[in-house]
Amino acid sequence: MTFSKSNLNLLPESLFTELTTDQAQMLEGGKRITILSVRCIQASNGSDKLFFRINGQEVMRRKIGMQTGGVANVGVAENFDGTATVRFYDNSVAHLVGGFDVSSNSNGQKTQRISGSGSIYDVTYQVTN
């Protein structure tokens, strides 16, 4: 069957779907940030229960137990358009460990040092289309 405006109404509804916000952003040229790993240079009081948010959204359900010298492979990604605001916390949002902003002009893999609440971390992340 060739499709034209006259037979468009014959297409089954199952061919049409609503896009999620993330899917729409990707189609509109959005970016994707993936937190690859975190390396603990210094944990406050010897250990942290680390979690993070991207653009205000908590993207992990579990907290990462970190000790000085430890490394955690994270592999958690989130789509964004414009700027991705990444913030790391120790156990609660009252204990900001640090954060950074990533522009949609960025591409590739980078490592960012963050510090706060007595902790220091190197965060490795990647930005892709």
N, C-alpha and C positions, 0 to 999 in steps of 0.2 A: 504494500500500500504506500502510495506517495502521500506525503502530508501537505496539506494546504489549509488556508483559513477555513474553508468550507467543511473539511472533515476533522478539524482539530477537536471538536466536541465528541468525536468517536473514540478518542484515546482514553484508556482506562485511568481512573483517578490515581491508581497506585504508581503511575509514572511521575506524579508530582508530589513533592514532599516539602515540608518546611525545613529551613536550615536552622541549625543551632547558631548562637551568637559567634562561637568559635569558627564554625564553618563559613559563615558569612564574612568574617574578618579575613580569613584566608583567601576567599574569592576576591575580596576588595583590595588585596595586596598587603595584608597584615603580615606581621612577623611572628616568630615563635622563639621563645627563650627557654632553654633547657638548663637547669641547674645540674651540672655533671657531678661535682664533688665539693666537699668542704673539708679543709684541713685545719685542725685545731692547733694554733700556735700556743695559746694560753687559755685555759678554761678558768672561769671564776670559781674560787674555792675548790679547784681540782677537777670539777666535772660540770657539764651543762646538759640540759635536756632541750635540745635545739629544735626549733620549727621556724618556718618562714611563710611569708605571704607575698603574693605578686599582685599588684594593684588592689590591695586590700582583701584579696581572696586567699584563704588558707588552702594550700594546694596539696598538703600531706595530712593524712589522718593520724599518723603516729609521730611522736617526737623522737629525735635521734639522740641517743645517749653518747656524749662526746667527752673525752678526757684529753688533757694536754698531750700533744704528739699524735693523736688519733686522726684517721682519715675515714670519711664515709662517702661511698659512691651513692649518689642520690638518684639521678636520672629522671627527674620530674620536670615536665614541660607545661607551658601555658602560652596561649596565643595572646598577642597584644597589637594595638594599633597606636601609633604616636610614641608613647613612652611607657616602659615597664618600670614600675616602682617596686623594688625588691627589698624587703625588710626581714631581718632575722631576730628571733627572740629566744631568751632562755626561760623556759617553763611557762611564762605568761607574757602578755603584751605589756605588762608593767616593766619588764626587763629587756629593753631594746639592746641587742648586741651590736647592731649596725645595719647599714644597708647602702644601696646604690640605685641609681636610675640608669636605664638603658634606652637610648633613642632608637626609633625605627630606622635610622640611617646606619645603624651598626650592623655588622656581619662578622661571622667567624667566632673563634674561641678566644676567651680572655680570662684572666684571673684578677680578682679584685680583693684587696685587703679591707676588712671591716673590723671595727673595734667598738666596744662599749660595755658597760656593766662589768668591767674587770676581765673581759674576754677579748681574744684576738683570733680571727679566722681568715684564711685565704679561701675564697669562693671561686671555683672555676665554672664558667657558664659558656653556652654557645647560643648565638643568634642566627637563625636561618629564615628563609622565606617560607 
